[in-house]
Amino acid sequence: MSMILMAKAMNIKVGNPLRKLVLIKLADSANDKGECWPSYQHIAEQCEISKCSVMRHILQLEKDGLLRREHRKGAVGIGSESGVCYLALDSAQESSLNHNEFISVSPKKRDYSFDSLVVTASCNRSFGLEFAKRFRAAKELAHG
């Protein structure tokens, strides 16, 4: 674990909170040279996200220049293909990161009127008559 790399990772803007968490986990797994080799599954479990999300975030971190991956083949019959990540947090500059993909779009306004709600017989059974009475009274007040 490299505390220096973890501190650097915390100060870098990556444009996505889960991506930052993955970067911090990689820094936590790295030695002082910035080398780490945790599995995607291990990172996913530690960050409480899917393995697919981890892979996507690592790919983007690589595109942003924050890490470099090197694929290694295991010896014949021993082990399997693995990879090493080399963190490059010293060269990270906030302006070099691609934040354009994180532009938020406002959701459509929702219709909260009572017109779109209908009290059915099943609703009366599920929520009771008291709910149905209160709902009707609220609807009458709204259309008042």
N, CA, C and O atoms as a GROMACS GRO file, in nm:
protein
  576
    1MET      N    1   0.085  -0.117   0.000
    1MET     CA    2   0.000   0.000   0.000
    1MET      C    3   0.089   0.124   0.000
    1MET      O    4   0.185   0.133   0.077
    2SER      N    5   0.057   0.217  -0.088
    2SER     CA    6   0.133   0.341  -0.096
    2SER      C    7   0.045   0.456  -0.053
    2SER      O    8  -0.047   0.496  -0.124
    3MET      N    9   0.074   0.511   0.064
    3MET     CA   10  -0.003   0.624   0.114
    3MET      C   11   0.017   0.747   0.026
    3MET      O   12  -0.075   0.828   0.010
    4ILE      N   13   0.136   0.762  -0.030
    4ILE     CA   14   0.164   0.877  -0.117
    4ILE      C   15   0.075   0.871  -0.241
    4ILE      O   16   0.015   0.971  -0.280
    5LEU      N   17   0.066   0.753  -0.304
    5LEU     CA   18  -0.019   0.738  -0.422
    5LEU      C   19  -0.167   0.754  -0.387
    5LEU      O   20  -0.243   0.811  -0.466
    6MET      N   21  -0.207   0.706  -0.271
    6MET     CA   22  -0.346   0.724  -0.230
    6MET      C   23  -0.379   0.872  -0.212
    6MET      O   24  -0.486   0.917  -0.253
    7ALA      N   25  -0.288   0.947  -0.152
    7ALA     CA   26  -0.310   1.092  -0.134
    7ALA      C   27  -0.317   1.162  -0.269
    7ALA      O   28  -0.400   1.250  -0.289
    8LYS      N   29  -0.231   1.122  -0.362
    8LYS     CA   30  -0.235   1.182  -0.496
    8LYS      C   31  -0.366   1.147  -0.566
    8LYS      O   32  -0.426   1.233  -0.631
    9ALA      N   33  -0.409   1.022  -0.554
    9ALA     CA   34  -0.533   0.978  -0.618
    9ALA      C   35  -0.653   1.057  -0.565
    9ALA      O   36  -0.745   1.090  -0.641
   10MET      N   37  -0.653   1.087  -0.437
   10MET     CA   38  -0.764   1.161  -0.379
   10MET      C   39  -0.771   1.305  -0.430
   10MET      O   40  -0.878   1.365  -0.432
   11ASN      N   41  -0.659   1.359  -0.472
   11ASN     CA   42  -0.656   1.497  -0.519
   11ASN      C   43  -0.677   1.513  -0.669
   11ASN      O   44  -0.683   1.625  -0.719
   12ILE      N   45  -0.690   1.403  -0.740
   12ILE     CA   46  -0.708   1.408  -0.886
   12ILE      C   47  -0.857   1.408  -0.917
   12ILE      O   48  -0.933   1.329  -0.861
   13LYS      N   49  -0.898   1.496  -1.006
   13LYS     CA   50  -1.037   1.500  -1.053
   13LYS      C   51  -1.050   1.406  -1.173
   13LYS      O   52  -0.980   1.422  -1.273
   14VAL      N   53  -1.138   1.308  -1.161
   14VAL     CA   54  -1.158   1.214  -1.270
   14VAL      C   55  -1.297   1.225  -1.332
   14VAL      O   56  -1.325   1.160  -1.433
   15GLY      N   57  -1.384   1.305  -1.273
   15GLY     CA   58  -1.516   1.329  -1.331
   15GLY      C   59  -1.623   1.229  -1.298
   15GLY      O   60  -1.736   1.241  -1.347
   16ASN      N   61  -1.592   1.129  -1.217
   16ASN     CA   62  -1.690   1.026  -1.184
   16ASN      C   63  -1.654   0.968  -1.048
   16ASN      O   64  -1.540   0.925  -1.029
   17PRO      N   65  -1.746   0.965  -0.952
   17PRO     CA   66  -1.713   0.918  -0.817
   17PRO      C   67  -1.672   0.771  -0.811
   17PRO      O   68  -1.584   0.735  -0.733
   18LEU      N   69  -1.735   0.685  -0.891
   18LEU     CA   70  -1.696   0.544  -0.888
   18LEU      C   71  -1.560   0.524  -0.952
   18LEU      O   72  -1.482   0.440  -0.907
   19ARG      N   73  -1.531   0.600  -1.056
   19ARG     CA   74  -1.398   0.592  -1.119
   19ARG      C   75  -1.291   0.634  -1.019
   19ARG      O   76  -1.184   0.574  -1.012
   20LYS      N   77  -1.321   0.739  -0.941
   20LYS     CA   78  -1.225   0.784  -0.840
   20LYS      C   79  -1.205   0.675  -0.734
   20LYS      O   80  -1.093   0.652  -0.688
   21LEU      N   81  -1.313   0.609  -0.695
   21LEU     CA   82  -1.302   0.501  -0.597
   21LEU      C   83  -1.215   0.388  -0.650
   21LEU      O   84  -1.133   0.333  -0.577
   22VAL      N   85  -1.232   0.353  -0.777
   22VAL     CA   86  -1.148   0.249  -0.839
   22VAL      C   87  -1.002   0.295  -0.840
   22VAL      O   88  -0.913   0.216  -0.810
   23LEU      N   89  -0.977   0.421  -0.876
   23LEU     CA   90  -0.841   0.473  -0.876
   23LEU      C   91  -0.779   0.467  -0.736
   23LEU      O   92  -0.663   0.429  -0.721
   24ILE      N   93  -0.855   0.505  -0.636
   24ILE     CA   94  -0.805   0.501  -0.497
   24ILE      C   95  -0.777   0.357  -0.455
   24ILE      O   96  -0.679   0.330  -0.386
   25LYS      N   97  -0.863   0.263  -0.496
   25LYS     CA   98  -0.840   0.122  -0.463
   25LYS      C   99  -0.715   0.070  -0.532
   25LYS      O  100  -0.639  -0.006  -0.472
   26LEU      N  101  -0.692   0.111  -0.657
   26LEU     CA  102  -0.568   0.073  -0.726
   26LEU      C  103  -0.447   0.129  -0.653
   26LEU      O  104  -0.347   0.060  -0.635
   27ALA      N  105  -0.455   0.255  -0.610
   27ALA     CA  106  -0.345   0.316  -0.535
   27ALA      C  107  -0.323   0.244  -0.402
   27ALA      O  108  -0.210   0.228  -0.358
   28ASP      N  109  -0.432   0.201  -0.341
   28ASP     CA  110  -0.423   0.126  -0.215
   28ASP      C  111  -0.353  -0.008  -0.236
   28ASP      O  112  -0.283  -0.057  -0.147
   29SER      N  113  -0.371  -0.067  -0.353
   29SER     CA  114  -0.310  -0.197  -0.383
   29SER      C  115  -0.168  -0.185  -0.437
   29SER      O  116  -0.097  -0.285  -0.445
   30ALA      N  117  -0.127  -0.064  -0.473
   30ALA     CA  118   0.002  -0.045  -0.540
   30ALA      C  119   0.119  -0.041  -0.441
   30ALA      O  120   0.104  -0.006  -0.324
   31ASN      N  121   0.237  -0.079  -0.494
   31ASN     CA  122   0.358  -0.061  -0.415
   31ASN      C  123   0.408   0.083  -0.438
   31ASN      O  124   0.343   0.160  -0.508
   32ASP      N  125   0.522   0.118  -0.381
   32ASP     CA  126   0.571   0.255  -0.393
   32ASP      C  127   0.613   0.293  -0.534
   32ASP      O  128   0.627   0.412  -0.565
   33LYS      N  129   0.633   0.193  -0.620
   33LYS     CA  130   0.667   0.222  -0.760
   33LYS      C  131   0.541   0.245  -0.845
   33LYS      O  132   0.551   0.281  -0.962
   34GLY      N  133   0.422   0.223  -0.785
   34GLY     CA  134   0.297   0.239  -0.858
   34GLY      C  135   0.250   0.114  -0.928
   34GLY      O  136   0.160   0.121  -1.012
   35GLU      N  137   0.310   0.000  -0.897
   35GLU     CA  138   0.272  -0.127  -0.960
   35GLU      C  139   0.166  -0.196  -0.875
   35GLU      O  140   0.177  -0.204  -0.753
   36CYS      N  141   0.064  -0.246  -0.941
   36CYS     CA  142  -0.037  -0.324  -0.870
   36CYS      C  143  -0.096  -0.427  -0.964
   36CYS      O  144  -0.092  -0.408  -1.086
   37TRP      N  145  -0.149  -0.533  -0.911
   37TRP     CA  146  -0.206  -0.640  -0.993
   37TRP      C  147  -0.328  -0.704  -0.927
   37TRP      O  148  -0.340  -0.827  -0.927
   38PRO      N  149  -0.418  -0.625  -0.872
   38PRO     CA  150  -0.540  -0.686  -0.816
   38PRO      C  151  -0.632  -0.732  -0.929
   38PRO      O  152  -0.628  -0.678  -1.039
   39SER      N  153  -0.713  -0.832  -0.901
   39SER     CA  154  -0.806  -0.880  -1.002
   39SER      C  155  -0.924  -0.784  -1.013
   39SER      O  156  -0.955  -0.710  -0.919
   40TYR      N  157  -0.989  -0.785  -1.128
   40TYR     CA  158  -1.110  -0.704  -1.145
   40TYR      C  159  -1.212  -0.741  -1.039
   40TYR      O  160  -1.279  -0.654  -0.983
   41GLN      N  161  -1.224  -0.872  -1.011
   41GLN     CA  162  -1.322  -0.918  -0.914
   41GLN      C  163  -1.291  -0.864  -0.774
   41GLN      O  164  -1.383  -0.825  -0.701
   42HIS      N  165  -1.164  -0.861  -0.737
   42HIS     CA  166  -1.126  -0.809  -0.605
   42HIS      C  167  -1.162  -0.661  -0.594
   42HIS      O  168  -1.217  -0.618  -0.492
   43ILE      N  169  -1.131  -0.584  -0.697
   43ILE     CA  170  -1.164  -0.441  -0.695
   43ILE      C  171  -1.316  -0.424  -0.688
   43ILE      O  172  -1.366  -0.339  -0.613
   44ALA      N  173  -1.389  -0.504  -0.765
   44ALA     CA  174  -1.536  -0.495  -0.766
   44ALA      C  175  -1.592  -0.523  -0.626
   44ALA      O  176  -1.682  -0.452  -0.580
   45GLU      N  177  -1.541  -0.624  -0.561
   45GLU     CA  178  -1.589  -0.657  -0.426
   45GLU      C  179  -1.556  -0.547  -0.327
   45GLU      O  180  -1.640  -0.511  -0.244
   46GLN      N  181  -1.436  -0.494  -0.333
   46GLN     CA  182  -1.395  -0.389  -0.241
   46GLN      C  183  -1.470  -0.258  -0.263
   46GLN      O  184  -1.499  -0.187  -0.167
   47CYS      N  185  -1.501  -0.226  -0.388
   47CYS     CA  186  -1.570  -0.102  -0.421
   47CYS      C  187  -1.722  -0.118  -0.425
   47CYS      O  188  -1.795  -0.021  -0.441
   48GLU      N  189  -1.769  -0.243  -0.411
   48GLU     CA  190  -1.911  -0.276  -0.414
   48GLU      C  191  -1.978  -0.232  -0.544
   48GLU      O  192  -2.087  -0.174  -0.544
   49ILE      N  193  -1.910  -0.260  -0.654
   49ILE     CA  194  -1.964  -0.235  -0.788
   49ILE      C  195  -1.942  -0.360  -0.872
   49ILE      O  196  -1.876  -0.454  -0.828
   50SER      N  197  -1.997  -0.363  -0.991
   50SER     CA  198  -1.985  -0.482  -1.076
   50SER      C  199  -1.845  -0.490  -1.139
   50SER      O  200  -1.775  -0.390  -1.154
   51LYS      N  201  -1.809  -0.611  -1.174
   51LYS     CA  202  -1.681  -0.635  -1.241
   51LYS      C  203  -1.676  -0.560  -1.373
   51LYS      O  204  -1.572  -0.506  -1.411
   52CYS      N  205  -1.788  -0.556  -1.444
   52CYS     CA  206  -1.797  -0.485  -1.571
   52CYS      C  207  -1.770  -0.335  -1.550
   52CYS      O  208  -1.702  -0.273  -1.632
   53SER      N  209  -1.824  -0.278  -1.444
   53SER     CA  210  -1.800  -0.136  -1.414
   53SER      C  211  -1.652  -0.110  -1.386
   53SER      O  212  -1.596  -0.010  -1.430
   54VAL      N  213  -1.590  -0.201  -1.312
   54VAL     CA  214  -1.447  -0.188  -1.283
   54VAL      C  215  -1.368  -0.186  -1.412
   54VAL      O  216  -1.280  -0.102  -1.430
   55MET      N  217  -1.398  -0.278  -1.501
   55MET     CA  218  -1.326  -0.287  -1.628
   55MET      C  219  -1.343  -0.158  -1.709
   55MET      O  220  -1.248  -0.108  -1.768
   56ARG      N  221  -1.466  -0.106  -1.711
   56ARG     CA  222  -1.494   0.017  -1.785
   56ARG      C  223  -1.419   0.137  -1.724
   56ARG      O  224  -1.365   0.220  -1.798
   57HIS      N  225  -1.415   0.146  -1.592
   57HIS     CA  226  -1.347   0.258  -1.526
   57HIS      C  227  -1.195   0.248  -1.544
   57HIS      O  228  -1.129   0.350  -1.563
   58ILE      N  229  -1.141   0.129  -1.538
   58ILE     CA  230  -0.997   0.112  -1.559
   58ILE      C  231  -0.960   0.149  -1.702
   58ILE      O  232  -0.858   0.213  -1.725
   59LEU      N  233  -1.042   0.110  -1.797
   59LEU     CA  234  -1.018   0.148  -1.936
   59LEU      C  235  -1.016   0.300  -1.953
   59LEU      O  236  -0.930   0.354  -2.023
   60GLN      N  237  -1.111   0.369  -1.889
   60GLN     CA  238  -1.116   0.515  -1.899
   60GLN      C  239  -0.996   0.578  -1.826
   60GLN      O  240  -0.940   0.676  -1.875
   61LEU      N  241  -0.957   0.524  -1.713
   61LEU     CA  242  -0.839   0.576  -1.642
   61LEU      C  243  -0.714   0.561  -1.729
   61LEU      O  244  -0.626   0.647  -1.729
   62GLU      N  245  -0.709   0.451  -1.804
   62GLU     CA  246  -0.596   0.430  -1.895
   62GLU      C  247  -0.600   0.533  -2.008
   62GLU      O  248  -0.497   0.591  -2.044
   63LYS      N  249  -0.719   0.557  -2.064
   63LYS     CA  250  -0.734   0.658  -2.170
   63LYS      C  251  -0.697   0.797  -2.119
   63LYS      O  252  -0.642   0.878  -2.193
   64ASP      N  253  -0.727   0.824  -1.992
   64ASP     CA  254  -0.697   0.954  -1.932
   64ASP      C  255  -0.549   0.969  -1.896
   64ASP      O  256  -0.505   1.077  -1.855
   65GLY      N  257  -0.472   0.862  -1.911
   65GLY     CA  258  -0.330   0.867  -1.882
   65GLY      C  259  -0.293   0.851  -1.736
   65GLY      O  260  -0.181   0.882  -1.697
   66LEU      N  261  -0.386   0.802  -1.656
   66LEU     CA  262  -0.358   0.785  -1.513
   66LEU      C  263  -0.298   0.649  -1.480
   66LEU      O  264  -0.245   0.629  -1.371
   67LEU      N  265  -0.306   0.557  -1.574
   67LEU     CA  266  -0.242   0.428  -1.554
   67LEU      C  267  -0.209   0.366  -1.689
   67LEU      O  268  -0.261   0.405  -1.793
   68ARG      N  269  -0.120   0.269  -1.682
   68ARG     CA  270  -0.082   0.192  -1.800
   68ARG      C  271  -0.095   0.046  -1.761
   68ARG      O  272  -0.052   0.005  -1.654
   69ARG      N  273  -0.154  -0.031  -1.850
   69ARG     CA  274  -0.170  -0.175  -1.822
   69ARG      C  275  -0.074  -0.255  -1.908
   69ARG      O  276  -0.050  -0.221  -2.024
   70GLU      N  277  -0.021  -0.360  -1.850
   70GLU     CA  278   0.066  -0.452  -1.921
   70GLU      C  279   0.012  -0.591  -1.901
   70GLU      O  280  -0.001  -0.638  -1.788
   71HIS      N  281  -0.020  -0.658  -2.010
   71HIS     CA  282  -0.074  -0.794  -2.002
   71HIS      C  283   0.042  -0.893  -2.003
   71HIS      O  284   0.137  -0.880  -2.081
   72ARG      N  285   0.034  -0.991  -1.914
   72ARG     CA  286   0.137  -1.094  -1.905
   72ARG      C  287   0.073  -1.230  -1.920
   72ARG      O  288  -0.039  -1.252  -1.873
   73LYS      N  289   0.142  -1.320  -1.983
   73LYS     CA  290   0.094  -1.458  -1.996
   73LYS      C  291   0.162  -1.541  -1.888
   73LYS      O  292   0.281  -1.526  -1.860
   74GLY      N  293   0.084  -1.630  -1.828
   74GLY     CA  294   0.142  -1.722  -1.732
   74GLY      C  295   0.225  -1.827  -1.803
   74GLY      O  296   0.212  -1.845  -1.924
   75ALA      N  297   0.309  -1.894  -1.730
   75ALA     CA  298   0.390  -2.002  -1.789
   75ALA      C  299   0.296  -2.113  -1.836
   75ALA      O  300   0.187  -2.130  -1.782
   76VAL      N  301   0.339  -2.187  -1.935
   76VAL     CA  302   0.257  -2.293  -1.992
   76VAL      C  303   0.219  -2.391  -1.882
   76VAL      O  304   0.305  -2.450  -1.815
   77GLY      N  305   0.090  -2.408  -1.865
   77GLY     CA  306   0.039  -2.502  -1.765
   77GLY      C  307   0.040  -2.447  -1.623
   77GLY      O  308  -0.013  -2.510  -1.532
   78ILE      N  309   0.099  -2.329  -1.604
   78ILE     CA  310   0.103  -2.272  -1.469
   78ILE      C  311   0.037  -2.135  -1.472
   78ILE      O  312   0.084  -2.045  -1.541
   79GLY      N  313  -0.068  -2.122  -1.400
   79GLY     CA  314  -0.135  -1.992  -1.394
   79GLY      C  315  -0.204  -1.957  -1.523
   79GLY      O  316  -0.213  -2.038  -1.616
   80SER      N  317  -0.253  -1.837  -1.528
   80SER     CA  318  -0.322  -1.790  -1.648
   80SER      C  319  -0.277  -1.648  -1.678
   80SER      O  320  -0.188  -1.593  -1.612
   81GLU      N  321  -0.339  -1.592  -1.777
   81GLU     CA  322  -0.304  -1.455  -1.816
   81GLU      C  323  -0.338  -1.360  -1.702
   81GLU      O  324  -0.444  -1.370  -1.640
   82SER      N  325  -0.248  -1.269  -1.674
   82SER     CA  326  -0.271  -1.169  -1.571
   82SER      C  327  -0.221  -1.036  -1.622
   82SER      O  328  -0.165  -1.027  -1.732
   83GLY      N  329  -0.241  -0.934  -1.546
   83GLY     CA  330  -0.197  -0.803  -1.588
   83GLY      C  331  -0.142  -0.723  -1.472
   83GLY      O  332  -0.172  -0.750  -1.355
   84VAL      N  333  -0.062  -0.626  -1.506
   84VAL     CA  334  -0.007  -0.534  -1.407
   84VAL      C  335  -0.049  -0.394  -1.447
   84VAL      O  336  -0.045  -0.358  -1.565
   85CYS      N  337  -0.088  -0.316  -1.350
   85CYS     CA  338  -0.120  -0.175  -1.373
   85CYS      C  339  -0.006  -0.093  -1.316
   85CYS      O  340   0.042  -0.119  -1.206
   86TYR      N  341   0.034   0.007  -1.391
   86TYR     CA  342   0.134   0.102  -1.344
   86TYR      C  343   0.065   0.238  -1.332
   86TYR      O  344   0.025   0.296  -1.433
   87LEU      N  345   0.052   0.286  -1.211
   87LEU     CA  346  -0.013   0.415  -1.190
   87LEU      C  347   0.081   0.528  -1.231
   87LEU      O  348   0.200   0.525  -1.200
   88ALA      N  349   0.026   0.627  -1.300
   88ALA     CA  350   0.103   0.743  -1.346
   88ALA      C  351   0.035   0.868  -1.294
   88ALA      O  352  -0.015   0.950  -1.371
   89LEU      N  353   0.034   0.883  -1.163
   89LEU     CA  354  -0.039   0.994  -1.101
   89LEU      C  355   0.043   1.122  -1.098
   89LEU      O  356  -0.014   1.230  -1.082
   90ASP      N  357   0.175   1.113  -1.113
   90ASP     CA  358   0.258   1.234  -1.114
   90ASP      C  359   0.231   1.319  -1.236
   90ASP      O  360   0.233   1.442  -1.230
   91SER      N  361   0.204   1.254  -1.349
   91SER     CA  362   0.185   1.327  -1.474
   91SER      C  363   0.040   1.368  -1.495
   91SER      O  364   0.008   1.430  -1.596
   92ALA      N  365  -0.048   1.333  -1.401
   92ALA     CA  366  -0.190   1.364  -1.418
   92ALA      C  367  -0.214   1.513  -1.405
   92ALA      O  368  -0.171   1.577  -1.309
   93GLN      N  369  -0.285   1.565  -1.502
   93GLN     CA  370  -0.326   1.704  -1.497
   93GLN      C  371  -0.475   1.707  -1.519
   93GLN      O  372  -0.528   1.640  -1.607
   94GLU      N  373  -0.543   1.786  -1.438
   94GLU     CA  374  -0.688   1.792  -1.444
   94GLU      C  375  -0.738   1.829  -1.583
   94GLU      O  376  -0.840   1.778  -1.628
   95SER      N  377  -0.666   1.917  -1.650
   95SER     CA  378  -0.713   1.963  -1.781
   95SER      C  379  -0.702   1.855  -1.888
   95SER      O  380  -0.769   1.864  -1.991
   96SER      N  381  -0.618   1.754  -1.865
   96SER     CA  382  -0.600   1.650  -1.967
   96SER      C  383  -0.709   1.544  -1.962
   96SER      O  384  -0.723   1.465  -2.055
   97LEU      N  385  -0.787   1.542  -1.855
   97LEU     CA  386  -0.889   1.440  -1.841
   97LEU      C  387  -1.012   1.477  -1.923
   97LEU      O  388  -1.044   1.594  -1.940
   98ASN      N  389  -1.078   1.376  -1.972
   98ASN     CA  390  -1.195   1.396  -2.057
   98ASN      C  391  -1.320   1.404  -1.971
   98ASN      O  392  -1.373   1.301  -1.928
   99HIS      N  393  -1.368   1.525  -1.946
   99HIS     CA  394  -1.488   1.544  -1.865
   99HIS      C  395  -1.612   1.561  -1.952
   99HIS      O  396  -1.722   1.571  -1.898
  100ASN      N  397  -1.598   1.565  -2.083
  100ASN     CA  398  -1.711   1.591  -2.170
  100ASN      C  399  -1.818   1.483  -2.161
  100ASN      O  400  -1.936   1.511  -2.183
  101GLU      N  401  -1.779   1.360  -2.129
  101GLU     CA  402  -1.877   1.253  -2.126
  101GLU      C  403  -1.965   1.260  -2.002
  101GLU      O  404  -2.060   1.182  -1.990
  102PHE      N  405  -1.936   1.351  -1.910
  102PHE     CA  406  -2.010   1.357  -1.785
  102PHE      C  407  -2.105   1.475  -1.779
  102PHE      O  408  -2.153   1.511  -1.671
  103ILE      N  409  -2.133   1.536  -1.892
  103ILE     CA  410  -2.228   1.647  -1.894
  103ILE      C  411  -2.364   1.591  -1.858
  103ILE      O  412  -2.411   1.495  -1.919
  104SER      N  413  -2.426   1.650  -1.758
  104SER     CA  414  -2.554   1.596  -1.714
  104SER      C  415  -2.668   1.657  -1.794
  104SER      O  416  -2.661   1.772  -1.837
  105VAL      N  417  -2.770   1.580  -1.812
  105VAL     CA  418  -2.888   1.624  -1.882
  105VAL      C  419  -3.002   1.626  -1.781
  105VAL      O  420  -3.023   1.529  -1.709
  106SER      N  421  -3.075   1.736  -1.777
  106SER     CA  422  -3.187   1.746  -1.683
  106SER      C  423  -3.296   1.647  -1.723
  106SER      O  424  -3.330   1.636  -1.841
  107PRO      N  425  -3.350   1.578  -1.626
  107PRO     CA  426  -3.457   1.484  -1.659
  107PRO      C  427  -3.583   1.561  -1.698
  107PRO      O  428  -3.601   1.677  -1.663
  108LYS      N  429  -3.670   1.492  -1.772
  108LYS     CA  430  -3.797   1.553  -1.809
  108LYS      C  431  -3.877   1.580  -1.682
  108LYS      O  432  -3.869   1.505  -1.585
  109LYS      N  433  -3.955   1.687  -1.685
  109LYS     CA  434  -4.040   1.716  -1.569
  109LYS      C  435  -4.147   1.609  -1.559
  109LYS      O  436  -4.203   1.563  -1.658
  110ARG      N  437  -4.173   1.570  -1.438
  110ARG     CA  438  -4.274   1.468  -1.414
  110ARG      C  439  -4.408   1.533  -1.387
  110ARG      O  440  -4.415   1.645  -1.336
  111ASP      N  441  -4.511   1.462  -1.420
  111ASP     CA  442  -4.646   1.507  -1.394
  111ASP      C  443  -4.689   1.450  -1.261
  111ASP      O  444  -4.709   1.329  -1.248
  112TYR      N  445  -4.702   1.536  -1.161
  112TYR     CA  446  -4.740   1.491  -1.028
  112TYR      C  447  -4.889   1.516  -1.000
  112TYR      O  448  -4.932   1.509  -0.885
  113SER      N  449  -4.966   1.543  -1.102
  113SER     CA  450  -5.108   1.567  -1.080
  113SER      C  451  -5.178   1.436  -1.043
  113SER      O  452  -5.129   1.327  -1.072
  114PHE      N  453  -5.291   1.451  -0.979
  114PHE     CA  454  -5.367   1.334  -0.939
  114PHE      C  455  -5.445   1.274  -1.055
  114PHE      O  456  -5.501   1.165  -1.041
  115ASP      N  457  -5.450   1.342  -1.168
  115ASP     CA  458  -5.526   1.291  -1.281
  115ASP      C  459  -5.472   1.159  -1.332
  115ASP      O  460  -5.547   1.075  -1.381
  116SER      N  461  -5.341   1.141  -1.320
  116SER     CA  462  -5.282   1.019  -1.375
  116SER      C  463  -5.295   0.899  -1.282
  116SER      O  464  -5.261   0.787  -1.321
  117LEU      N  465  -5.344   0.921  -1.161
  117LEU     CA  466  -5.359   0.811  -1.066
  117LEU      C  467  -5.504   0.766  -1.060
  117LEU      O  468  -5.596   0.847  -1.064
  118VAL      N  469  -5.522   0.637  -1.051
  118VAL     CA  470  -5.657   0.582  -1.043
  118VAL      C  471  -5.661   0.486  -0.926
  118VAL      O  472  -5.576   0.399  -0.911
  119VAL      N  473  -5.761   0.504  -0.842
  119VAL     CA  474  -5.779   0.413  -0.731
  119VAL      C  475  -5.865   0.297  -0.780
  119VAL      O  476  -5.978   0.317  -0.826
  120THR      N  477  -5.812   0.180  -0.771
  120THR     CA  478  -5.884   0.061  -0.818
  120THR      C  479  -5.927  -0.024  -0.700
  120THR      O  480  -5.888   0.001  -0.586
  121ALA      N  481  -6.006  -0.123  -0.730
  121ALA     CA  482  -6.052  -0.214  -0.624
  121ALA      C  483  -5.934  -0.286  -0.560
  121ALA      O  484  -5.933  -0.310  -0.439
  122SER      N  485  -5.831  -0.320  -0.642
  122SER     CA  486  -5.716  -0.388  -0.586
  122SER      C  487  -5.640  -0.294  -0.493
  122SER      O  488  -5.582  -0.338  -0.393
  123CYS      N  489  -5.640  -0.166  -0.526
  123CYS     CA  490  -5.575  -0.068  -0.438
  123CYS      C  491  -5.648  -0.064  -0.304
  123CYS      O  492  -5.584  -0.056  -0.199
  124ASN      N  493  -5.778  -0.069  -0.308
  124ASN     CA  494  -5.856  -0.068  -0.184
  124ASN      C  495  -5.822  -0.188  -0.098
  124ASN      O  496  -5.811  -0.176   0.024
  125ARG      N  497  -5.806  -0.304  -0.161
  125ARG     CA  498  -5.772  -0.424  -0.084
  125ARG      C  499  -5.628  -0.419  -0.033
  125ARG      O  500  -5.601  -0.459   0.080
  126SER      N  501  -5.536  -0.368  -0.117
  126SER     CA  502  -5.395  -0.367  -0.080
  126SER      C  503  -5.364  -0.267   0.030
  126SER      O  504  -5.290  -0.297   0.123
  127PHE      N  505  -5.418  -0.150   0.018
  127PHE     CA  506  -5.381  -0.044   0.111
  127PHE      C  507  -5.490  -0.010   0.211
  127PHE      O  508  -5.470   0.071   0.301
  128GLY      N  509  -5.603  -0.070   0.195
  128GLY     CA  510  -5.711  -0.048   0.289
  128GLY      C  511  -5.802   0.067   0.250
  128GLY      O  512  -5.766   0.153   0.169
  129LEU      N  513  -5.918   0.068   0.309
  129LEU     CA  514  -6.017   0.170   0.279
  129LEU      C  515  -5.973   0.307   0.326
  129LEU      O  516  -6.005   0.408   0.263
  130GLU      N  517  -5.900   0.313   0.436
  130GLU     CA  518  -5.855   0.442   0.489
  130GLU      C  519  -5.766   0.515   0.388
  130GLU      O  520  -5.778   0.636   0.370
  131PHE      N  521  -5.677   0.441   0.323
  131PHE     CA  522  -5.591   0.502   0.221
  131PHE      C  523  -5.674   0.556   0.106
  131PHE      O  524  -5.652   0.668   0.058
  132ALA      N  525  -5.770   0.475   0.062
  132ALA     CA  526  -5.855   0.516  -0.051
  132ALA      C  527  -5.931   0.643  -0.016
  132ALA      O  528  -5.944   0.732  -0.100
  133LYS      N  529  -5.984   0.652   0.107
  133LYS     CA  530  -6.057   0.773   0.150
  133LYS      C  531  -5.965   0.895   0.149
  133LYS      O  532  -6.002   1.001   0.100
  134ARG      N  533  -5.846   0.879   0.204
  134ARG     CA  534  -5.750   0.992   0.209
  134ARG      C  535  -5.708   1.034   0.069
  134ARG      O  536  -5.692   1.153   0.041
  135PHE      N  537  -5.690   0.937  -0.018
  135PHE     CA  538  -5.650   0.967  -0.155
  135PHE      C  539  -5.758   1.047  -0.226
  135PHE      O  540  -5.730   1.147  -0.292
  136ARG      N  541  -5.882   1.002  -0.213
  136ARG     CA  542  -5.994   1.072  -0.277
  136ARG      C  543  -6.007   1.214  -0.223
  136ARG      O  544  -6.033   1.308  -0.298
  137ALA      N  545  -5.989   1.230  -0.090
  137ALA     CA  546  -6.001   1.362  -0.029
  137ALA      C  547  -5.889   1.453  -0.082
  137ALA      O  548  -5.913   1.570  -0.111
  138ALA      N  549  -5.769   1.401  -0.095
  138ALA     CA  550  -5.657   1.481  -0.148
  138ALA      C  551  -5.681   1.518  -0.292
  138ALA      O  552  -5.648   1.629  -0.334
  139LYS      N  553  -5.739   1.428  -0.369
  139LYS     CA  554  -5.768   1.455  -0.510
  139LYS      C  555  -5.873   1.565  -0.522
  139LYS      O  556  -5.862   1.654  -0.607
  140GLU      N  557  -5.976   1.558  -0.436
  140GLU     CA  558  -6.080   1.663  -0.439
  140GLU      C  559  -6.023   1.799  -0.401
  140GLU      O  560  -6.060   1.900  -0.461
  141LEU      N  561  -5.933   1.802  -0.302
  141LEU     CA  562  -5.869   1.929  -0.263
  141LEU      C  563  -5.783   1.985  -0.376
  141LEU      O  564  -5.779   2.106  -0.397
  142ALA      N  565  -5.715   1.898  -0.448
  142ALA     CA  566  -5.628   1.942  -0.555
  142ALA      C  567  -5.707   2.002  -0.670
  142ALA      O  568  -5.661   2.096  -0.735
  143HIS      N  569  -5.825   1.947  -0.696
  143HIS     CA  570  -5.906   1.995  -0.808
  143HIS      C  571  -6.011   2.095  -0.761
  143HIS      O  572  -6.088   2.149  -0.841
  144GLY      N  573  -6.014   2.118  -0.632
  144GLY     CA  574  -6.102   2.198  -0.559
  144GLY      C  575  -6.190   2.296  -0.600
  144GLY      O  576  -6.259   2.356  -0.517
   0.00000   0.00000   0.00000
